Amino acid sequence: MKSETLIKIENIIVQRGGATVLDISEFHVQSGSIMALIGPNGAGKSTLLLTLAGLLRPQRGQIYFQGQSVDTHAGRTILRRNAAVVFQEPLLLSSSVYDNIALGLKFRRLRHDDIRKNVQEALDYFGISSLAKRSAKTLSGGEAKRVSLARAFAIKPRLILLDEAFNSLDPPTRETLIEDLRHILEETKITAVLALHDREETLRLAQDVAVMSGGKIIQSGTTSQIFNQPDSEFVANFVGTETILEGTVKRSNAGLMEISVAGKNIEAVGDFLPGQNVYCCLRPENIIVSKKIPEKISARNVFEAKVQKIIRHGFFYKLMLDCGFTLVAYITMPSCEDLGICEGSTIAASFKATAVHVMRRE
């Protein structure tokens, strides 16, 4: 069953100081989905969130919430009663945690019993019931972030907008909060739009992604589409496609292509025509490394590779490989040690034809 469009914008122009900071012809978010806005600093993510929240009036264009234009007083009222925003800084009042979470409910003039019920539910969701009587001034950064999220969820919004919600948190706190938020969003089915800058956060939280640059949305789709099938070199780089190779299609038949890259042949799935210039994109996690070229292997692309550099990358090693072209692969630390891989080693690198994402190159 197809879900409804909860919020949509059309032909939006937002200007600040005479400069256009947002220029989006069409953008929509389905009810119950989790949408991530990603892009470099200054891409327009926060501006788009403020526009969606009705806190920033565009110079041109329309915003629709539940099918109704927010240009009308009734439309603005419906949006503001059903949307909650969580900013980068918690912005808590110097009162108790309970009173901070109850704030939006009091503005909506709910009955005392309903306020108490909603606040307690929000406290329980974010595991902060023990903090209810604490002064917000005494909270740690992680606790303050949980309180700001609980305040937003307490009003039971249809739409929640989060601007870089996990910035400045230490890794353990961030990990726990991301997992809790994902669980709460899945359970409540509240529609969420999150401005994020971290690829891992995006992969863990979002079902859909919009990539922004220069105030525009340059690609949108499911998380899998954006990360595995970027439609430009900019998007490919931004989502962590570490190998982007220039090539020319030599042969194409029945959905399988042979592409010449730096004098080597790469097989890939697709239907570009012979003679067309293309990019071959490969994610590092799709490269398989072995001590030597196996006698039997299902992958169509197998190359002898010299290890140029080994870089520690979190709990993995990133291998910079020379196959006649530069290839980037990830390998676990134990595997690297077991294979005896070191800089200068000669190993085998392989990948499937389906692992190659091919884009047109002008």
ZAPA-309541 format. One line per 3 residues: number of its first residue (from 0); their letters; for each residue x, y, z of C-alpha. Coordinates in pm, whole numbers, plus 50000, padded with zeros to 5 digits. Example, Ala and Ser with C-alpha at 12.3 -4.5 7.8 and 13.67 -1.06 7.14 Angstrom:
2
0	AS	51230/49550/50780 | 51367/49894/50714
END
This chain:
362
0	MKS	50000/50000/50000 | 50143/50335/49892 | 50180/50591/50173
3	ETL	50055/50946/50141 | 50275/51250/50088 | 50289/51429/50422
6	IKI	50478/51742/50319 | 50570/51876/49977 | 50736/52188/49841
9	ENI	50718/52322/49488 | 50934/52586/49317 | 51077/52719/49643
12	IVQ	51317/53013/49637 | 51469/53138/49964 | 51697/53439/49964
15	RGG	51914/53591/50235 | 52097/53919/50191 | 51995/53922/49826
18	ATV	52158/53584/49760 | 51958/53271/49676 | 52030/53009/49943
21	LDI	51757/52759/49849 | 51625/52680/49502 | 51421/52360/49490
24	SEF	51167/52281/49220 | 51013/51979/49395 | 51066/51785/49716
27	HVQ	50832/51563/49912 | 50839/51333/50213 | 50613/51030/50247
30	SGS	50419/50979/50568 | 50599/50749/50811 | 50933/50764/50630
33	IMA	51275/50874/50756 | 51442/51116/50514 | 51804/51227/50546
36	LIG	51935/51550/50399 | 52307/51520/50331 | 52561/51746/50167
39	PNG	52863/51963/50245 | 52856/52257/50486 | 52656/52543/50336
42	AGK	52458/52311/50109 | 52124/52441/50242 | 52020/52154/50470
45	STL	51932/52371/50772 | 51760/52628/50550 | 51542/52354/50401
48	LLT	51452/52226/50748 | 51350/52575/50864 | 51144/52618/50549
51	LAG	50969/52284/50599 | 50894/52384/50959 | 50734/52710/50847
54	LLR	50995/52908/51040 | 51142/53061/50723 | 50916/53221/50464
57	PQR	51028/53164/50105 | 51029/53447/49852 | 50857/53220/49604
60	GQI	50694/52880/49590 | 50447/52667/49781 | 50461/52437/50082
63	YFQ	50187/52178/50128 | 50126/51988/50452 | 49874/51704/50437
66	GQS	49770/51840/50098 | 49692/52190/50226 | 49893/52501/50140
69	VDT	50062/52659/50441 | 50019/53001/50280 | 49680/53016/50451
72	HAG	49637/53084/50823 | 49466/52747/50867 | 49746/52568/50682
75	RTI	50019/52735/50890 | 49834/52648/51211 | 49802/52282/51114
78	LRR	50174/52262/51025 | 50289/52430/51347 | 50070/52209/51563
81	NAA	50192/51892/51392 | 50563/51962/51341 | 50847/51968/51593
84	VVF	51202/52091/51539 | 51515/51980/51725 | 51806/52217/51669
87	QEP	52178/52144/51701 | 52183/52304/52047 | 51922/52170/52294
90	LLL	51787/52521/52385 | 51649/52412/52723 | 51491/52642/52979
93	SSS	51652/52676/53323 | 51378/52467/53484 | 51329/52098/53552
96	VYD	51353/51829/53286 | 50982/51757/53338 | 50885/52120/53277
99	NIA	51102/52140/52966 | 50935/51835/52814 | 50589/51962/52911
102	LGL	50644/52302/52749 | 50492/52229/52408 | 50199/52048/52568
105	KFR	50123/52348/52787 | 50130/52577/52484 | 49871/52347/52328
108	RLR	49661/52373/52647 | 49629/52001/52706 | 49463/51880/53023
111	HDD	49693/51823/53320 | 49643/51443/53311 | 49725/51431/52939
114	IRK	50038/51641/52991 | 50158/51409/53267 | 50087/51101/53052
117	NVQ	50266/51237/52744 | 50566/51360/52943 | 50608/51027/53119
120	EAL	50583/50842/52788 | 50854/51066/52637 | 51074/51022/52944
123	DYF	51041/50645/52913 | 51112/50648/52537 | 51447/50817/52587
126	GIS	51538/50644/52914 | 51550/50963/53122 | 51271/50909/53377
129	SLA	51525/50940/53658 | 51608/51293/53540 | 51252/51429/53558
132	KRS	51312/51648/53864 | 51666/51751/53771 | 51743/52105/53663
135	AKT	51822/52125/53293 | 52131/52330/53388 | 52293/52023/53546
138	LSG	52261/51790/53245 | 52545/51650/53037 | 52545/51706/52662
141	GEA	52395/51364/52592 | 52127/51406/52858 | 52034/51751/52727
144	KRV	52000/51611/52375 | 51769/51336/52501 | 51556/51594/52681
147	SLA	51526/51809/52368 | 51422/51502/52167 | 51175/51395/52436
150	RAF	51022/51746/52432 | 50971/51717/52056 | 50821/51368/52073
153	AIK	50595/51455/52369 | 50360/51660/52150 | 50316/51351/51928
156	PRL	50395/51537/51606 | 50324/51399/51262 | 50654/51548/51142
159	ILL	50983/51586/51330 | 51276/51784/51188 | 51625/51729/51329
162	DEA	51920/51952/51247 | 52254/51774/51301 | 52104/51606/51607
165	FNS	52417/51410/51704 | 52683/51678/51673 | 52925/51726/51964
168	LDP	52830/51398/52133 | 53099/51149/52230 | 53098/50823/52027
171	PTR	52934/50593/52289 | 52660/50848/52362 | 52601/50906/51990
174	ETL	52584/50533/51915 | 52325/50469/52186 | 52114/50771/52094
177	IED	52108/50682/51723 | 51990/50330/51805 | 51723/50459/52046
180	LRH	51599/50718/51796 | 51579/50463/51516 | 51374/50230/51738
183	ILE	51140/50511/51849 | 51079/50634/51493 | 51006/50281/51375
186	ETK	50766/50223/51666 | 50580/50556/51649 | 50579/50585/51267
189	ITA	50646/50958/51303 | 50775/51108/50979 | 51127/51244/51020
192	VLA	51356/51467/50816 | 51713/51474/50946 | 51998/51697/50835
195	LHD	52306/51475/50870 | 52671/51493/50773 | 52786/51145/50871
198	REE	52751/50859/50620 | 52716/50594/50889 | 52436/50787/51062
201	TLR	52258/50813/50728 | 52288/50441/50656 | 52164/50346/51003
204	LAQ	51868/50583/51019 | 51735/50682/50679 | 51513/50504/50430
207	DVA	51535/50789/50180 | 51809/51043/50109 | 51829/51381/49938
210	VMS	52178/51504/49846 | 52213/51883/49854 | 52469/52125/49713
213	GGK	52449/52500/49663 | 52092/52518/49789 | 51969/52258/49539
216	IIQ	51874/51891/49564 | 52100/51721/49312 | 51984/51362/49368
219	SGT	51718/51195/49578 | 51606/50837/49619 | 51624/50542/49856
222	TSQ	51934/50509/50070 | 52044/50211/49863 | 52005/50403/49537
225	IFN	52202/50704/49658 | 52490/50501/49802 | 52510/50234/49532
228	QPD	52387/50417/49222 | 52500/50781/49244 | 52422/50972/48926
231	SEF	52713/51218/48938 | 53078/51225/49036 | 52997/51473/49315
234	VAN	52739/51240/49475 | 52965/50938/49430 | 53248/51113/49613
237	FVG	53022/51242/49887 | 52870/50902/49973 | 53206/50730/49995
240	TET	53261/50576/49653 | 53637/50571/49693 | 53721/50438/49348
243	ILE	53603/50642/49047 | 53778/50537/48727 | 53763/50696/48383
246	GTV	53703/50447/48106 | 53562/50387/47759 | 53315/50115/47664
249	KRS	53477/49862/47428 | 53194/49611/47395 | 52834/49587/47508
252	NAG	52611/49285/47471 | 52305/49154/47654 | 52347/49387/47950
255	LME	52717/49317/48002 | 52987/49567/47909 | 53363/49552/47872
258	ISV	53522/49883/47966 | 53880/49987/47899 | 54039/50154/48203
261	AGK	54408/50251/48190 | 54478/49971/47944 | 54293/49709/48154
264	NIE	53948/49563/48089 | 53671/49583/48347 | 53343/49396/48304
267	AVG	53030/49569/48432 | 52655/49539/48408 | 52484/49801/48191
270	DFL	52392/49901/47839 | 52616/50192/47742 | 52722/50185/47377
273	PGQ	53074/50109/47253 | 53284/50423/47234 | 53101/50601/47515
276	NVY	53315/50759/47787 | 53211/50651/48136 | 53304/50646/48502
279	CCL	53336/50311/48679 | 53247/50351/49047 | 53339/50094/49311
282	RPE	53271/50101/49683 | 53566/49974/49893 | 53356/49718/50080
285	NII	53282/49541/49748 | 53648/49464/49674 | 53773/49120/49775
288	VSK	54144/49077/49842 | 54335/48750/49859 | 54696/48636/49881
291	KIP	54700/48524/49520 | 54460/48492/49230 | 54226/48201/49311
294	EKI	54192/47915/49064 | 53813/47925/49090 | 53633/48252/49147
297	SAR	53284/48379/49059 | 53391/48742/49023 | 53442/48852/48662
300	NVF	53709/49108/48748 | 54036/48980/48896 | 54358/49181/48900
303	EAK	54707/49147/49038 | 54761/49443/49269 | 55052/49600/49451
306	VQK	54975/49743/49794 | 55081/50107/49776 | 54958/50219/50116
309	IIR	54777/50083/50424 | 54571/50334/50620 | 54394/50262/50946
312	HGF	54024/50340/50901 | 53834/50284/51226 | 53832/49910/51288
315	FYK	53941/49836/50931 | 54241/49897/50711 | 54203/50089/50388
318	LML	54427/49949/50116 | 54543/50167/49829 | 54607/49921/49547
321	DCG	54784/49962/49213 | 54618/49739/48954 | 54735/49951/48662
324	FTL	54466/50184/48799 | 54417/50281/49163 | 54170/50070/49357
327	VAY	54063/50124/49718 | 53959/49826/49934 | 53866/49771/50298
330	ITM	53990/49473/50494 | 53952/49372/50856 | 54260/49392/51072
333	PSC	54267/49016/51146 | 54235/48935/50774 | 54516/49174/50689
336	EDL	54742/49006/50946 | 54639/48652/50844 | 54720/48727/50478
339	GIC	55049/48890/50574 | 54963/49201/50375 | 55205/49493/50405
342	EGS	55299/49791/50194 | 55477/49664/49885 | 55300/49325/49890
345	TIA	55157/49182/49569 | 54807/49044/49617 | 54491/48973/49416
348	ASF	54192/49208/49404 | 53858/49101/49265 | 53506/49234/49230
351	KAT	53185/49132/49058 | 53050/49294/48744 | 52740/49388/48947
354	AVH	52959/49579/49194 | 53059/49831/48925 | 52827/50131/48898
357	VMR	52873/50294/48558 | 52798/50663/48493 | 52820/50866/48176
360	RE	53132/51084/48147 | 53111/51398/47934
END
